[in-house]
Amino acid sequence: MKIPTKYLGDVVIEKEQIIQFQSGIPGFVEEKEFVLLNIPGNPVFQFLQSVKSETLAFVVTNPYQFYSEYTFELDDSTIEALEIHSEEDVLIASIVTLKAPFESSTINLKAPVLINQRKMLGKQYILNTDKYESKASIKPTTAGKGV
């Protein structure tokens, strides 16, 4: 199927690539279907693009590329909702807010996007801790806030 995207124009995707966000994403609860799209020439970042709304796309990245000590526990209801059976099922992404210059960009460690890659189920999971910030520096000096 062909979808219009915010940054890449029309893109052909397979139905199997669609990630179902049963509760949407906070602030966009009506948006339930997204796809991860690679950015040509950029292996660090991807677009989390709405399948239904061309203008809704988030820049995301693997937070461990910037914060290797990043860690958190999932609650049982999230594990159940995403049908997670092992850590290998889960892809963790963080939403990036790009700024100029790039070094002032931020990464949301407080609310990671969790994707069960086997079941193609997703959820933005808000951490119940002050250890991580929603606007953490893209150029970390420590593993978390106040560490």
N, C-alpha and C positions, 0 to 999 in steps of 0.2 A: 504494500500500500504506500502511497505517496502522501507525505505530510508537509505543509509549509512550516518553516522554522524561522526563528527570530534572527539567527546569525548565519545560517548556512543555505538559505533559500529552500527550494523544494528538495526533500530527502526521501529516498525509498527505504522503508523499514519493513521488517517481517513482523507478523502478529506476535511471534514468540519473543520479540524484543521489548514488548510493552510491559511496563511495570505497573501493577495495580496498587494504588494507594487508597485503601478502603475508606479512610477518613479524610482523604485529601492531604494537603500540606497546610499547616497553620497559616491563616491569612488567605488561603486559596482552597477552602474546603470543598468547593464544587469541582475542583480539578482532581480527577481520580486516576488518569492514565498519563504516564510519562515514559520517556525513552532516554537512555544514556547515549549521547553521540560524541564520538571522538572529534577533537579539534585538529584539523590537518596540520602536521608539523609540530604539534605540541603534545608530548606524551604525559605531561604532568596534570593537565586540566581537561575536563569534559564539560559538555552541556547536559543538564537535566532538563529536557524539553518537554513541554506539555504536548500531548498528541492532539488535543482539541483546540487549544489557543495558541496561535502562531506567536503572539507577543510575549508569552510566558515561558521563560527559560532562565535557569540558574547556572552560573559557572560553579562547578564542584571539583573537588580534588580529594585524593586520599590523604587524610590528616597525618598519617604516619610518615609521610615524606617530609613533613615540617616539624612534627612533634612525635618523636619516636617513643616517648614514654607515655603517650596518651592511653588511658585505660578507663574503663567504666563497666559496671554490671548492668545487665538487662533484667527488668522485672519479669515475673512469670507470665503476666498478661500479654506483654509484648512478644515474648518467646512463642506463646501460643498463637497470637494473632498473625504472626509472620511465619508460623509453622517451621520454626527453626529446630533442627535436630543436632547440628554440630556447628562449631565456629566456622568451618569451611563453607557453610551455606551462606554466610553473611558477608556482604560487601559494605564497607563503611565509607561514606563520603561526607565531606563538609562543604557547606555553601561558602563561596568566596565573594567578598565585596571588593571589586577592582577599583583602584584609585590611581591617580597620577600624582607623584611618580609611583611606579609599581610597588616599591618598598613600603609605601604607606597603606597598601591593601590589607584587608583583614580576612580572617577565617573564623567561621562559627564553630567553636568547639563545644559550646553549651547545648547545641541541638543538632547532633549528627543525623544524617539521612542513612537509614538502615535498609538494605535491600537483600532479601533472600533470593540469591541468584538462581537457585533451582526451581523455586515456585513462582518467581517474578512478582513477589509481594514487597511493598515498601512502606516505610513510615518515617516521619521525622520524629525523633525521640528526644524529648527535652530532659536533660539531666537534672536531677534534684541535688545539685551540689554547687558550691561557689568555687570549686577548684579550677574550673575552666570558664573562659569568657566567650561571649557571643561575638566579640570583636577582637579576637586575639591577633597579634601581629603575624603577618605572613613570613616575617623574618624573626623567628623565636630566639630568645636568649636563654629561656628555661623551659621546662616541660609543662608548666602551668602557671597560673597566677599565684604570686606570693611564694613560689618555691625557690 
